[in-house]
Amino acid sequence: MATPEAPPGDDVPMSKSMQTFKSCWSCRLICGSGLILSGLYAFNAARRVMRLGGPTSMGTVAQITFATSLAAWGAVVIVDPVGKARRKTI
């Protein structure tokens, strides 16, 4: 069974909780800073292995990449570029 798709356009309904999250500055700040701190913790754990003289393996590189991704995701949550973008009508 196929699910009905929403009509294209700006009038797509959003859930109440999603509207609250996008308009709540403190919610975005807490969630975004938590993601950034999680990324810093994962990055520090990878750096600690390298600082102690351990070999730089693919696992360490993957951990640093994951940590960077977490921090970037946190910055996106705080800045909220999608919510600020407006569609231009022709």
C-alpha positions as CSV (number, residue, x, y, z in Angstrom):
1,M,0.0,0.0,0.0
2,A,1.3,3.4,-0.9
3,T,1.1,6.2,1.5
4,P,-0.4,9.5,0.3
5,E,2.2,12.1,-0.4
6,A,1.9,15.7,0.8
7,P,1.3,18.3,-1.9
8,P,4.4,20.2,-2.8
9,G,4.7,23.8,-1.5
10,D,5.1,25.7,1.7
11,D,1.7,24.7,3.1
12,V,3.0,21.3,4.4
13,P,1.7,20.9,7.9
14,M,4.3,20.4,10.7
15,S,3.8,18.7,14.0
16,K,3.3,20.9,17.1
17,S,6.5,19.6,18.7
18,M,8.6,20.3,15.6
19,Q,7.3,23.9,15.5
20,T,8.2,24.3,19.2
21,F,11.7,23.0,18.7
22,K,12.4,25.2,15.7
23,S,11.2,28.3,17.5
24,C,12.7,27.7,20.9
25,W,16.1,29.3,21.1
26,S,17.1,27.6,24.4
27,C,16.1,24.2,23.1
28,R,18.3,24.6,20.0
29,L,21.2,25.9,22.2
30,I,21.0,23.1,24.7
31,C,20.8,20.3,22.0
32,G,23.4,21.9,19.8
33,S,25.9,22.5,22.6
34,G,25.3,18.9,23.8
35,L,26.2,17.6,20.3
36,I,29.3,19.8,20.2
37,L,30.5,18.6,23.6
38,S,29.9,15.0,22.6
39,G,32.0,15.6,19.5
40,L,34.8,17.2,21.6
41,Y,34.7,14.2,24.0
42,A,35.0,11.7,21.1
43,F,37.8,13.8,19.5
44,N,39.7,13.9,22.8
45,A,39.4,10.2,23.3
46,A,41.0,9.6,19.8
47,R,43.7,12.2,20.5
48,R,44.5,10.6,23.8
49,V,45.4,7.3,22.0
50,M,47.6,9.1,19.5
51,R,49.3,11.2,22.3
52,L,50.2,8.0,24.2
53,G,52.1,6.8,21.1
54,G,49.5,4.4,19.8
55,P,49.3,3.7,16.1
56,T,47.0,5.8,14.0
57,S,44.6,3.2,12.7
58,M,41.5,3.5,10.5
59,G,39.5,3.2,13.7
60,T,41.1,6.4,15.1
61,V,40.6,8.2,11.8
62,A,36.9,7.1,11.8
63,Q,36.5,8.3,15.4
64,I,37.9,11.7,14.6
65,T,35.6,11.9,11.5
66,F,32.6,11.0,13.7
67,A,33.6,13.5,16.3
68,T,33.9,16.2,13.6
69,S,30.5,15.2,12.3
70,L,28.9,15.5,15.7
71,A,30.3,19.0,16.2
72,A,29.1,20.1,12.8
73,W,25.7,18.7,13.5
74,G,25.6,20.7,16.7
75,A,26.5,23.9,15.0
76,V,23.8,23.3,12.4
77,V,21.2,22.8,15.1
78,I,22.2,26.0,16.9
79,V,22.4,28.1,13.7
80,D,19.2,26.6,12.1
81,P,20.0,27.6,8.5
82,V,16.9,25.8,7.0
83,G,14.5,27.6,9.2
84,K,15.9,31.0,8.2
85,A,15.8,30.3,4.5
86,R,12.8,31.7,2.6
87,R,11.7,30.4,-0.8
88,K,11.5,33.0,-3.5
89,T,8.4,33.0,-5.6
90,I,8.8,33.9,-9.2
